[in-house]
């Protein structure tokens, strides 16, 4: 009676059959997973191409995907790395590990800057519709010329008090590369000569002006007071349009007013070593795409608003991710063929278990450091992984 009462507790008796899914012709188990391992990657792009290659029906392949027998994977290209690039990545990541505690550096004195294009809208957008609901009709004159603006952003690591209250949010600023110019022609929206916002081409001159006029003053204005006497490092990638670290105008601006600021290049072809490229720009873009700008001025406004509205915890999570990524780079001996680690930062934060500085696994650090030492001593041109790993272990046992 208890079971019957539980089933009918909603007030309506249930007459649903229990035979569904347990009756009918037994499902024929196939070895689809074993068959596709022999297929080249180019023939595994769609369910139909797989079905055609292994001579089964598309429905059989679909059932294998639904049951988890085979999984769908999105593969993204990564920067090509030379042996010199890998050595630079190893040296960079190893330099952030404390050789006594094996904890990662807290990055408190490092400013990350980078640029990114933000678009008025996406060429392809996924949305969810109710049954029978008509999808939106979006039009542009050309997919190649969607209105876009390039921004430079600068961030530091947020500072929290022991009780968890926020002291510094880590946001130094986000600025567009634009200019106000008079319109050359009239339109239905404004006459000729009206000042309009226009995106500019970014070269070294524009980069230098952005640093001197915006980034460096923002650092001096917003940086926590306890860091004023500490050497600060502005990290940027090695794009050709970026200023050199020894640029006289930049050096003068960095050292003015008693500050000790310098510019440092991150390892070549290594966007995964920059906080902004590691995920923070994507977080900003996700908020920006939730808006519907209709002009370049509205695009700039909503992009900067998205940057300001992003929670400091998101930026802090990215710094934790950077530590885990550095550990993966050391483990992969400078390569970028690793799987992005996920440790459940939100759950750890709610439980009060999220650490500020994580330790690098001792075995990973020792093997990576020994490998880097042996490789730098022998000055190898082509990596012989097995031989150098054996020599690295021998070096550790000496």
FIVEXNU-94716 format. One line per 2 residues: number of its first residue (from 1); their letters; for each residue x, y, z of N, C-alpha, C. Coordinates in steps of 0.1 Angstrom, whole numbers, always signed. Atoms other than C-alpha are relative to their C-alpha. Layout:
N
NUM> A> X,Y,Z,X,Y,Z,X,Y,Z ~ ... .
***
This chain:
398
1> XX> +8,-12,+0,+0,+0,+0,+9,+13,+0 ~ -9,-11,+0,+29,+23,+7,+5,+4,-14 .
3> XX> -5,-2,+13,+42,+19,-28,-11,+6,-9 ~ +11,-5,+8,+8,+25,-43,-4,+14,+4 .
5> XX> +3,-13,-4,+2,+55,-22,+11,+10,-5 ~ -10,-9,+5,+36,+70,-32,-2,+2,-15 .
7> XX> +2,-2,+15,+28,+64,-69,-12,+10,-3 ~ +12,-8,+2,-6,+81,-65,-1,+12,+9 .
9> XX> +0,-12,-10,+5,+109,-41,-4,+13,-7 ~ +3,-12,+8,+0,+134,-69,-15,+2,-1 .
11> XX> +15,-1,+1,-38,+127,-67,-5,-6,-13 ~ +5,+6,+13,-39,+111,-102,+7,-14,-1 .
13> XX> -7,+13,+1,-33,+74,-107,+8,-1,-13 ~ -9,+1,+11,-5,+65,-131,-2,-14,-7 .
15> XX> +2,+12,+7,-12,+39,-158,+11,-2,-10 ~ -11,+2,+9,+22,+42,-175,+6,-14,+0 .
17> XX> -6,+14,+1,+36,+9,-187,+14,+0,+4 ~ -14,+2,-4,+68,-3,-172,+8,-8,-10 .
19> XX> -7,+8,+10,+77,-23,-203,+8,+8,-10 ~ -7,-9,+9,+89,+7,-222,+15,-1,+2 .
21> XX> -15,+0,-1,+126,+3,-229,+5,-14,+4 ~ -4,+13,-5,+126,-33,-216,-6,-12,-9 .
23> XX> +6,+10,+9,+107,-51,-244,+4,+2,-14 ~ -3,-1,+14,+109,-57,-281,+13,-8,-3 .
25> XX> -12,+7,+5,+138,-70,-302,+12,+4,+8 ~ -13,-3,-7,+171,-72,-283,+9,+9,-8 .
27> XX> -9,-9,+8,+195,-44,-293,+13,-8,-4 ~ -12,+6,+5,+223,-57,-314,+12,+8,+3 .
29> XX> -12,-7,-4,+256,-48,-299,+10,+0,-12 ~ -10,-1,+11,+281,-36,-326,+13,+5,+6 .
31> XX> -14,-5,-4,+318,-28,-325,+3,+13,-8 ~ -2,-13,+8,+314,+7,-340,+12,+7,+6 .
33> XX> -11,-7,-6,+339,+21,-315,+13,-6,-5 ~ -12,+7,+5,+365,-5,-326,+2,+3,-14 .
35> XX> -2,-2,+14,+358,+1,-362,+5,+14,-4 ~ -4,-14,+4,+362,+39,-362,+14,+3,+4 .
37> XX> -14,-3,-3,+396,+38,-346,+10,-2,-12 ~ -8,+2,+12,+410,+26,-379,-3,+10,-11 .
39> XX> +3,-10,+10,+394,+55,-398,+9,+12,+1 ~ -7,-13,-2,+414,+86,-406,-9,+11,+5 .
41> XX> +8,-11,-6,+403,+118,-389,-9,+7,-10 ~ +8,-7,+10,+390,+133,-421,-14,-7,-3 .
43> XX> +12,+7,+2,+363,+106,-423,-8,-2,+13 ~ +7,+1,-12,+351,+111,-388,-8,+13,+4 .
45> XX> +5,-14,-3,+336,+146,-391,-15,-1,+2 ~ +14,+0,-2,+299,+136,-394,-5,-15,+2 .
47> XX> +5,+13,-2,+277,+107,-385,-2,-8,-13 ~ +2,+7,+13,+269,+100,-421,+14,-5,-6 .
49> XX> -13,+4,+5,+306,+99,-431,+6,-12,+7 ~ -4,+12,-8,+313,+74,-403,-8,-12,-5 .
51> XX> +8,+11,+4,+284,+53,-413,+3,-6,-14 ~ -3,+4,+13,+294,+52,-449,+14,-7,+0 .
53> XX> -13,+6,+0,+330,+43,-441,+0,-14,+6 ~ +0,+13,-6,+322,+14,-418,-12,-9,-4 .
55> XX> +10,+8,+6,+292,+3,-438,-11,-4,+10 ~ +11,+2,-9,+265,+7,-411,-10,+11,-3 .
57> XX> +10,-11,+1,+233,+28,-409,+4,+12,+8 ~ -3,-12,-9,+236,+64,-396,-7,-1,+13 .
59> XX> +7,+2,-13,+210,+54,-370,+8,-8,+10 ~ -8,+8,-9,+234,+28,-356,+11,+9,+6 .
61> XX> -11,-9,-5,+262,+55,-353,-6,+10,+10 ~ +7,-9,-9,+237,+79,-337,-2,-6,+13 .
63> XX> +3,+7,-13,+227,+53,-311,+13,-1,+8 ~ -13,+1,-7,+264,+48,-303,+4,+13,+6 .
65> XX> -3,-13,-5,+268,+85,-298,-9,+3,+12 ~ +9,-2,-11,+237,+87,-276,+3,-8,+12 .
67> XX> -3,+9,-11,+248,+58,-255,+14,+3,+7 ~ -13,-3,-5,+283,+72,-250,+11,-9,-4 .
69> XX> -10,+10,+6,+301,+44,-269,+10,+8,-7 ~ -10,-9,+6,+317,+71,-290,-4,+14,+3 .
71> XX> +2,-14,-5,+320,+108,-281,+3,+10,-11 ~ -3,-11,+10,+319,+140,-301,+10,+9,+6 .
73> XX> -11,-9,-5,+350,+162,-298,+2,+11,-10 ~ -3,-12,+8,+356,+197,-310,+15,+3,+0 .
75> XX> -15,-1,+1,+392,+201,-322,+4,+14,-5 ~ -5,-13,+4,+408,+235,-323,+15,+0,-3 .
77> XX> -14,+0,+3,+441,+243,-339,+7,+9,+10 ~ -8,-7,-9,+468,+256,-317,+13,+5,-7 .
79> XX> -12,-6,+6,+499,+277,-324,+11,-11,-2 ~ -11,+9,+3,+528,+258,-340,+12,+4,+9 .
81> XX> -11,-3,-9,+558,+256,-316,+13,-6,-5 ~ -13,+5,+3,+594,+253,-325,+7,-5,+13 .
83> XX> -7,+4,-12,+620,+238,-301,+4,+12,+8 ~ -3,-12,-8,+630,+273,-292,-12,+6,+7 .
85> XX> +13,-4,-7,+594,+282,-284,-2,-8,+12 ~ +2,+9,-11,+591,+251,-262,+9,+3,+12 .
87> XX> -10,-3,-11,+623,+260,-243,-4,+13,+7 ~ +4,-13,-6,+610,+296,-238,-12,-2,+10 .
89> XX> +12,+3,-9,+577,+282,-224,+4,-7,+12 ~ -5,+7,-12,+595,+258,-201,+6,+10,+10 .
91> XX> -8,-9,-8,+618,+285,-188,-10,+10,+7 ~ +9,-9,-5,+589,+309,-183,-8,-6,+11 .
93> XX> +8,+6,-10,+567,+285,-164,+8,-4,+12 ~ -8,+4,-11,+595,+271,-143,+4,+12,+9 .
95> XX> -5,-11,-8,+605,+306,-132,-11,+5,+10 ~ +11,-4,-9,+571,+310,-114,-2,-10,+11 .
97> XX> +1,+10,-10,+576,+280,-92,+11,+3,+11 ~ -10,-2,-12,+592,+286,-57,+7,-13,+2 .
99> XX> -9,+12,-1,+621,+261,-55,+0,-6,+14 ~ +1,+5,-14,+615,+257,-17,-13,-6,+3 .
101> XX> +13,+5,-4,+578,+253,-13,-7,-6,-12 ~ +6,+4,+13,+570,+245,-50,-13,+6,-3 .
103> XX> +13,-7,+3,+541,+269,-49,+3,+10,-12 ~ -1,-10,+11,+534,+291,-79,+0,+14,+6 .
105> XX> +0,-14,-3,+540,+328,-78,-14,+5,+1 ~ +14,-5,-2,+510,+349,-67,-3,+10,-11 .
107> XX> +2,-9,+11,+514,+372,-98,-5,+14,+5 ~ +5,-12,-6,+507,+402,-75,+5,+12,-7 .
109> XX> -6,-11,+6,+531,+425,-93,+1,-1,-16 ~ +0,+2,+15,+523,+414,-129,-13,+6,-6 .
111> XX> +11,-6,+7,+500,+434,-152,-1,-7,-14 ~ +2,+6,+13,+486,+415,-182,-8,+9,-9 .
113> XX> +7,-9,+10,+476,+435,-213,-1,-8,-13 ~ +2,+7,+13,+463,+423,-246,-11,+7,-8 .
115> XX> +11,-6,+8,+440,+433,-275,-9,-11,-5 ~ +10,+10,+6,+409,+417,-289,-10,+8,-8 .
117> XX> +11,-6,+8,+383,+425,-316,-13,-4,+7 ~ +14,+2,-4,+347,+428,-304,-9,+4,-11 .
119> XX> +9,-2,+12,+320,+425,-330,-14,+4,+5 ~ +14,-4,-3,+285,+440,-332,-9,-12,+2 .
121> XX> +7,+12,-2,+271,+405,-336,+8,-12,-6 ~ -7,+12,+5,+281,+369,-344,-6,-3,-13 .
123> XX> +5,+5,+13,+278,+356,-379,-9,-12,+2 ~ +9,+11,-4,+264,+324,-364,-2,+0,+15 .
125> XX> +4,+0,-14,+245,+323,-332,-10,-11,+3 ~ +9,+10,-4,+229,+295,-313,-10,+5,+10 .
127> XX> +10,-4,-9,+196,+301,-295,-10,-11,+2 ~ +10,+10,-4,+168,+281,-279,-14,+6,-3 .
129> XX> +14,-4,+4,+132,+283,-293,-10,-9,+6 ~ +11,+8,-4,+99,+272,-280,-6,-7,-12 .
131> XX> +6,+7,+11,+79,+248,-301,-9,+9,-9 ~ +8,-8,+9,+65,+266,-332,+4,+15,+0 .
133> XX> -5,-14,+0,+84,+298,-324,+9,+3,-12 ~ -8,-3,+11,+99,+315,-354,+14,+6,+4 .
135> XX> -13,-5,-4,+137,+321,-353,+2,+15,-5 ~ -2,-15,+4,+149,+358,-355,+7,+1,-14 .
137> XX> -5,-3,+13,+158,+372,-389,+11,+11,+1 ~ -11,-10,-1,+192,+389,-388,+7,+2,-13 .
139> XX> -6,-3,+13,+208,+406,-417,+11,+10,+1 ~ -12,-9,+1,+241,+424,-425,+3,+1,-15 .
141> XX> -4,-2,+14,+254,+438,-458,+10,-10,-4 ~ -10,+10,+3,+283,+414,-456,+6,-6,+12 .
143> XX> -6,+7,-11,+296,+388,-432,+14,+4,+3 ~ -14,-4,-1,+331,+400,-439,+2,+14,+6 .
145> XX> -2,-14,-4,+324,+436,-428,-10,+3,+12 ~ +8,-2,-12,+304,+432,-395,+8,+11,+8 .
147> XX> -6,-10,-8,+311,+463,-374,+8,-5,+12 ~ -9,+5,-11,+340,+457,-350,+9,+11,+5 .
149> XX> -9,-9,-7,+363,+475,-326,+10,-8,+7 ~ -10,+6,-7,+396,+465,-312,+2,+7,+13 .
151> XX> -2,-5,-14,+401,+470,-274,+13,-5,+5 ~ -11,+4,-8,+431,+469,-252,-5,-1,+15 .
153> XX> +4,+1,-14,+425,+456,-216,+12,-2,+8 ~ -11,+2,-10,+448,+456,-186,-6,-5,+13 .
155> XX> +4,+5,-13,+443,+435,-155,+11,-5,+9 ~ -9,+5,-10,+461,+425,-123,-8,-10,+8 .
157> XX> +7,+9,-9,+453,+399,-97,-8,+7,+11 ~ +8,-6,-10,+424,+409,-74,+6,-2,+14 .
159> XX> -5,+1,-14,+432,+415,-37,-12,-1,+9 ~ +11,+2,-9,+409,+401,-11,+5,+0,+15 .
161> XX> -4,+0,-14,+410,+406,+27,-1,-15,+6 ~ +0,+13,-6,+413,+376,+51,-15,-4,+2 .
163> XX> +14,+3,-2,+375,+378,+57,-7,-2,-14 ~ +6,+1,+13,+369,+376,+19,-5,+12,-6 .
165> XX> +4,-13,+6,+360,+412,+14,+9,+5,-11 ~ -8,-4,+12,+372,+428,-18,+8,+13,+3 .
167> XX> -8,-12,-2,+401,+453,-15,+3,+7,-14 ~ -3,-5,+13,+411,+456,-52,-5,-10,-10 .
169> XX> +7,+9,+10,+391,+442,-82,+9,-5,-11 ~ -10,+4,+10,+422,+439,-104,-2,+6,-14 .
171> XX> +3,-5,+13,+406,+458,-133,+6,+14,-1 ~ -6,-13,+2,+428,+486,-145,-6,+8,-11 .
173> XX> +7,-7,+10,+408,+495,-176,-1,-8,-13 ~ +2,+5,+13,+396,+487,-211,-2,+11,-9 .
175> XX> +0,-11,+9,+401,+511,-240,-1,-4,-14 ~ +1,+3,+14,+390,+511,-276,+10,+8,-8 .
177> XX> -9,-8,+10,+413,+521,-305,-9,+6,-10 ~ +9,-7,+8,+390,+546,-320,+4,+15,-1 .
179> XX> -2,-15,+1,+389,+583,-331,-13,+6,-4 ~ +12,-8,+4,+363,+610,-336,+4,+8,-12 .
181> XX> -3,-7,+12,+363,+622,-372,-13,+5,-6 ~ +12,-5,+7,+339,+643,-393,-5,-9,-11 .
183> XX> +5,+8,+11,+317,+623,-416,+2,+6,-13 ~ -3,-6,+13,+327,+627,-452,-13,+1,-9 .
185> XX> +12,+0,+8,+292,+620,-466,-12,+1,+9 ~ +13,+0,-8,+256,+626,-455,-7,-13,-1 .
187> XX> +8,+12,+0,+233,+598,-446,-14,+4,+5 ~ +13,-3,-5,+197,+595,-435,+0,+3,+15 .
189> XX> +0,-2,-14,+209,+596,-399,+8,+12,+4 ~ -8,-12,-3,+233,+626,-400,+5,+7,-12 .
191> XX> -6,-7,+12,+246,+653,-423,+15,-1,+0 ~ -15,+0,+2,+282,+655,-436,+6,+10,+10 .
193> XX> -7,-8,-10,+306,+669,-411,-2,-3,+14 ~ +3,+5,-14,+290,+653,-380,+11,-9,+5 .
195> XX> -10,+9,-6,+316,+638,-357,-5,-14,+2 ~ +4,+14,-1,+314,+601,-358,+12,-8,+6 .
197> XX> -11,+9,-6,+334,+573,-340,+4,-10,-11 ~ -6,+9,+10,+357,+553,-363,+11,-8,+6 .
199> XX> -11,+8,-4,+379,+524,-356,+13,+3,-8 ~ -13,-4,+7,+416,+530,-364,+9,-13,-1 .
201> XX> -9,+11,+1,+443,+507,-376,+11,+1,+11 ~ -9,+0,-11,+466,+497,-348,+14,-3,-4 .
203> XX> -14,+2,+2,+503,+501,-352,+8,+3,+12 ~ -9,-2,-12,+533,+507,-330,-3,+14,+6 .
205> XX> +3,-13,-5,+525,+544,-328,-13,+1,+9 ~ +12,+1,-7,+490,+537,-316,+1,-8,+13 .
207> XX> -3,+8,-12,+502,+511,-291,+8,+8,+10 ~ -7,-8,-9,+527,+535,-277,-9,+11,+7 .
209> XX> +9,-10,-5,+501,+562,-273,-10,-6,+10 ~ +9,+6,-9,+477,+538,-256,+7,-3,+13 .
211> XX> -7,+3,-13,+503,+527,-230,+3,+13,+7 ~ -4,-12,-6,+515,+562,-223,-13,+8,+5 .
213> XX> +12,-8,-3,+480,+579,-222,-10,-7,+9 ~ +10,+8,-8,+459,+551,-206,+5,-10,+9 .
215> XX> -3,+11,-8,+475,+520,-194,+9,+3,+12 ~ -10,-4,-11,+505,+534,-174,-7,+9,+10 .
217> XX> +7,-8,-11,+484,+562,-157,-10,-8,+8 ~ +10,+8,-8,+457,+536,-148,+7,-9,+10 .
219> XX> -8,+8,-9,+484,+514,-132,+3,+9,+13 ~ -4,-9,-11,+496,+544,-111,-12,+4,+8 .
221> XX> +11,-5,-7,+461,+554,-102,-7,-11,+8 ~ +9,+10,-6,+444,+521,-94,+8,-11,+8 .
223> XX> -8,+10,-7,+473,+499,-82,+0,+1,+15 ~ +0,-1,-15,+472,+490,-45,+12,+7,+5 .
225> XX> -11,-8,-5,+494,+513,-24,+12,-8,+4 ~ -11,+8,-5,+515,+484,-10,+9,-4,-12 .
227> XX> -8,+4,+12,+528,+478,-46,+7,+11,-6 ~ -7,-12,+6,+541,+513,-53,+15,-2,+0 .
229> XX> -15,+1,-1,+577,+505,-42,+4,-14,-6 ~ -4,+13,+5,+576,+470,-58,+2,+1,-15 .
231> XX> -1,+0,+15,+589,+464,-94,-12,-6,-6 ~ +12,+5,+7,+558,+460,-116,+4,-4,-14 .
233> XX> -3,+5,+14,+559,+440,-149,-13,+1,-8 ~ +11,+0,+9,+536,+447,-178,+3,-11,-10 .
235> XX> -2,+12,+9,+533,+414,-198,-8,+2,-12 ~ +7,-1,+13,+524,+416,-235,+6,-11,-9 .
237> XX> -5,+10,+9,+527,+392,-264,+9,+7,-10 ~ -11,-5,+9,+553,+396,-292,-5,+4,-13 .
239> XX> +5,-5,+13,+531,+411,-319,+9,+11,-5 ~ -9,-10,+6,+550,+432,-344,-3,+14,+3 .
241> XX> +4,-14,-2,+530,+463,-336,+2,+4,+14 ~ -2,-4,-14,+538,+462,-299,+14,+7,+2 .
243> XX> -12,-8,-2,+564,+485,-285,+11,-9,+6 ~ -11,+7,-6,+598,+473,-275,+2,+3,+15 .
245> XX> -1,-3,-14,+606,+470,-238,+10,+11,+3 ~ -10,-11,-2,+635,+495,-242,-4,+12,-7 .
247> XX> +5,-12,+6,+614,+521,-259,+2,+12,+9 ~ -3,-11,-9,+627,+555,-245,-13,+7,+5 .
249> XX> +12,-7,-5,+592,+571,-243,-7,-9,+10 ~ +6,+9,-10,+578,+540,-225,+8,+0,+13 .
251> XX> -8,+1,-12,+607,+538,-201,-1,+13,+8 ~ +2,-13,-7,+603,+575,-192,-13,+0,+7 .
253> XX> +13,+1,-7,+566,+570,-185,-1,-10,+11 ~ +0,+10,-10,+572,+539,-165,+7,+4,+13 .
255> XX> -8,-3,-11,+598,+554,-143,-3,+14,+7 ~ +4,-13,-5,+581,+588,-137,-7,-2,+13 .
257> XX> +7,-1,-13,+567,+597,-102,+5,-11,+9 ~ -6,+9,-9,+590,+572,-85,-5,-15,-1 .
259> XX> +5,+13,+2,+574,+541,-100,+11,-8,-7 ~ -9,+9,+6,+594,+510,-111,-8,-10,-9 .
261> XX> +8,+8,+9,+575,+496,-141,+8,-4,-12 ~ -7,+4,+12,+589,+476,-170,-9,-9,-9 .
263> XX> +8,+9,+9,+575,+457,-200,+8,-12,-3 ~ -6,+13,+3,+582,+421,-206,-9,-8,-10 .
265> XX> +7,+8,+10,+573,+399,-236,-2,-14,+5 ~ +3,+14,-4,+556,+366,-229,+6,-9,-11 .
267> XX> -6,+10,+10,+569,+334,-247,-7,+1,-13 ~ +6,-1,+13,+563,+334,-284,-10,-11,-2 .
269> XX> +11,+10,+3,+531,+316,-297,-6,-6,+13 ~ +5,+6,-13,+519,+312,-261,-12,+9,+5 .
271> XX> +11,-8,-6,+485,+329,-256,-5,-7,+13 ~ +5,+7,-13,+478,+303,-228,+8,+5,+12 .
273> XX> -7,-5,-11,+503,+322,-207,-5,+14,+4 ~ +6,-13,-3,+482,+354,-207,-14,-1,+6 .
275> XX> +13,+1,-7,+453,+359,-183,-12,+3,-10 ~ +11,-5,+8,+432,+377,-209,-3,-10,-11 .
277> XX> +3,+10,+10,+436,+351,-236,-4,-14,+6 ~ +3,+13,-7,+432,+322,-211,-15,-1,+3 .
279> XX> +15,+2,-3,+395,+329,-206,-7,+13,+4 ~ +7,-12,-5,+389,+365,-193,-7,+7,-12 .
281> XX> +6,-6,+12,+383,+379,-228,-13,-7,-4 ~ +12,+8,+3,+358,+351,-234,-12,+3,+9 .
283> XX> +11,-4,-10,+339,+360,-202,-6,+14,-3 ~ +5,-13,+4,+337,+396,-213,-9,-1,-13 .
285> XX> +8,+1,+13,+325,+386,-248,-13,-6,+2 ~ +13,+6,-3,+298,+364,-233,-10,+10,+5 .
287> XX> +9,-10,-5,+283,+393,-215,-3,+10,-11 ~ +2,-10,+11,+288,+416,-245,-10,-5,-10 .
289> XX> +9,+5,+10,+269,+393,-268,-14,-1,+5 ~ +14,+0,-6,+239,+393,-244,-7,+14,-3 .
291> XX> +6,-13,+3,+234,+430,-254,-3,+0,-15 ~ +4,-2,+14,+221,+443,-288,+4,+14,-4 .
293> XX> -4,-14,+5,+242,+473,-299,-4,+2,-14 ~ +5,-4,+13,+230,+491,-330,+10,+10,-7 .
295> XX> -10,-9,+6,+260,+514,-336,+14,-3,+7 ~ -13,+2,-5,+297,+515,-330,+2,+6,+14 .
297> XX> +0,-6,-13,+292,+538,-300,-7,-9,+11 ~ +6,+9,-9,+268,+514,-284,+8,-13,+2 .
299> XX> -9,+12,-1,+292,+485,-291,+11,+3,+10 ~ -10,-4,-10,+319,+504,-272,-5,+1,+14 .
301> XX> +6,-1,-13,+296,+512,-244,-3,-13,+7 ~ +4,+13,-7,+283,+477,-238,+12,-9,+2 .
303> XX> -12,+8,-2,+317,+461,-242,+7,+5,+13 ~ -6,-5,-12,+332,+484,-215,-9,-3,+12 .
305> XX> +9,+3,-11,+301,+478,-193,+1,-15,+3 ~ -2,+15,-3,+306,+440,-197,+13,-2,+8 .
307> XX> -13,+1,-7,+342,+444,-186,-2,+5,+15 ~ +2,-5,-14,+331,+465,-155,-9,-9,+8 .
309> XX> +10,+8,-7,+302,+442,-146,+5,-14,+3 ~ -5,+13,-3,+323,+410,-146,+5,-1,+14 .
311> XX> -3,+2,-14,+328,+397,-111,+15,-2,+3 ~ -14,+2,-3,+363,+399,-95,+3,-15,+2 .
313> XX> -2,+14,-2,+359,+362,-86,+3,-7,-14 ~ -3,+6,+13,+359,+354,-124,+15,+2,-3 .
315> XX> -14,-3,+2,+393,+371,-127,+9,-8,+9 ~ -8,+9,-10,+406,+353,-96,+1,-14,-5 .
317> XX> +0,+14,+5,+395,+320,-111,+10,-2,-12 ~ -9,+1,+12,+415,+328,-143,+15,-1,+5 .
319> XX> -13,+1,-5,+446,+333,-122,+3,-14,+6 ~ -2,+14,-4,+441,+299,-106,+2,-9,-12 .
321> XX> -1,+8,+13,+436,+284,-141,+14,+2,-6 ~ -13,-2,+5,+469,+300,-151,+11,-9,+7 .
323> XX> -10,+9,-7,+488,+281,-124,-1,-14,-4 ~ +2,+14,+5,+472,+248,-135,+5,-2,-14 .
325> XX> -5,+0,+13,+480,+256,-171,+15,-1,-1 ~ -14,+0,-1,+516,+263,-162,+6,-14,+4 .
327> XX> -3,+14,-4,+518,+229,-145,-1,-9,-12 ~ +2,+8,+12,+505,+213,-177,+11,+2,-10 .
329> XX> -11,-3,+9,+531,+231,-198,+13,-6,+4 ~ -12,+7,-6,+559,+219,-175,-1,-15,-3 .
331> XX> +2,+14,+2,+545,+184,-177,+2,-4,-14 ~ -1,+2,+15,+543,+186,-215,+13,+4,-6 .
333> XX> -14,-4,+4,+579,+198,-216,+0,+12,-10 ~ +1,-12,+8,+569,+231,-231,-10,+0,-12 .
335> XX> +10,+1,+11,+544,+218,-257,-14,+5,+4 ~ +13,-4,-3,+508,+228,-259,-11,-11,-3 .
337> XX> +9,+12,+3,+493,+193,-265,-4,-6,+14 ~ +5,+4,-13,+476,+191,-231,-15,+3,+1 .
339> XX> +15,-3,-2,+440,+190,-219,-1,+10,+11 ~ +2,-11,-10,+429,+221,-201,-6,-6,+13 .
341> XX> +5,+6,-13,+425,+211,-164,-12,+8,+6 ~ +11,-6,-7,+393,+217,-145,-1,-6,+14 .
343> XX> +0,+4,-14,+392,+216,-107,-12,+4,+7 ~ +13,-4,-7,+357,+229,-100,+2,+12,+10 .
345> XX> -3,-12,-9,+367,+264,-87,-12,+5,+7 ~ +12,-6,-7,+332,+275,-80,-4,-8,+12 .
347> XX> +3,+8,-11,+325,+245,-58,+10,+1,+11 ~ -10,-2,-10,+358,+249,-40,-2,+13,+7 .
349> XX> +2,-13,-6,+351,+286,-34,-12,-1,+10 ~ +11,+1,-9,+317,+278,-19,+3,-7,+12 .
351> XX> -3,+8,-12,+332,+253,+4,+12,+6,+7 ~ -11,-7,-7,+360,+277,+13,+14,-8,-2 .
353> XX> -12,+9,+2,+387,+253,-1,+8,+5,-12 ~ -8,-4,+11,+399,+273,-31,+13,+8,+5 .
355> XX> -13,-6,-5,+436,+282,-26,+4,+11,-9 ~ -5,-11,+8,+453,+313,-38,+12,-4,-9 .
357> XX> -12,+5,+7,+486,+296,-48,+0,-15,+2 ~ +0,+15,+0,+486,+260,-57,+15,-5,-2 .
359> XX> -13,+5,+2,+517,+238,-56,+1,-8,-13 ~ -3,+8,+12,+533,+223,-87,+4,-14,+5 .
361> XX> -4,+13,-3,+535,+186,-85,+15,-2,+0 ~ -15,+1,-1,+570,+177,-73,+6,-8,-11 .
363> XX> -6,+8,+10,+576,+150,-98,+0,+7,-14 ~ +1,-8,+13,+564,+172,-127,+10,+11,+0 .
365> XX> -10,-11,+0,+586,+201,-116,+14,-6,-2 ~ -13,+5,+0,+617,+180,-111,+4,-6,-14 .
367> XX> -3,+5,+13,+614,+162,-144,+1,+11,-11 ~ -1,-11,+9,+606,+194,-162,+12,+8,+1 .
369> XX> -12,-8,-2,+635,+213,-147,+12,-8,-5 ~ -11,+7,+4,+659,+185,-153,+0,-1,-16 .
371> XX> +1,+1,+14,+647,+181,-189,+4,+13,-6 ~ -4,-13,+5,+651,+218,-195,+15,+2,+1 .
373> XX> -14,-2,-2,+686,+218,-181,+8,-9,-10 ~ -7,+9,+10,+697,+188,-202,-2,+5,-14 .
375> XX> +2,-5,+13,+681,+202,-233,+8,+13,-3 ~ -7,-12,+2,+697,+236,-228,+15,-2,-1 .
377> XX> -14,+3,+0,+731,+221,-222,+4,-7,-14 ~ -3,+7,+12,+730,+198,-253,-4,+8,-12 .
379> XX> +4,-8,+11,+714,+225,-275,-6,-8,-11 ~ +6,+9,+10,+693,+200,-293,-8,+8,-11 .
381> XX> +8,-6,+10,+678,+210,-326,-13,-7,-3 ~ +12,+8,+1,+654,+181,-329,-2,-8,+12 .
383> XX> +3,+5,-13,+638,+168,-298,+0,-15,+0 ~ +1,+14,-2,+646,+132,-289,-5,-3,+14 .
385> XX> +7,-1,-13,+621,+129,-261,+5,-11,+9 ~ -3,+11,-9,+629,+94,-248,+14,+1,+5 .
387> XX> -14,-1,-4,+667,+99,-247,+2,+11,+11 ~ -1,-11,-9,+664,+133,-230,-7,-3,+14 .
389> XX> +7,+3,-13,+639,+120,-204,+9,-9,+8 ~ -9,+9,-7,+663,+92,-195,+11,+8,+6 .
391> XX> -11,-8,-5,+691,+117,-191,-5,+9,+11 ~ +6,-8,-10,+668,+139,-171,-1,-7,+14 .
393> XX> +1,+8,-12,+661,+111,-146,+14,-3,+6 ~ -13,+3,-5,+698,+103,-144,+5,+13,+7 .
395> XX> -5,-13,-6,+705,+140,-136,-6,+1,+14 ~ +7,-1,-13,+679,+138,-107,+6,-9,+10 .
397> XX> -5,+10,-9,+696,+108,-92,+14,+2,+4 ~ -14,-3,-3,+731,+123,-91,+1,+7,+14 .
***
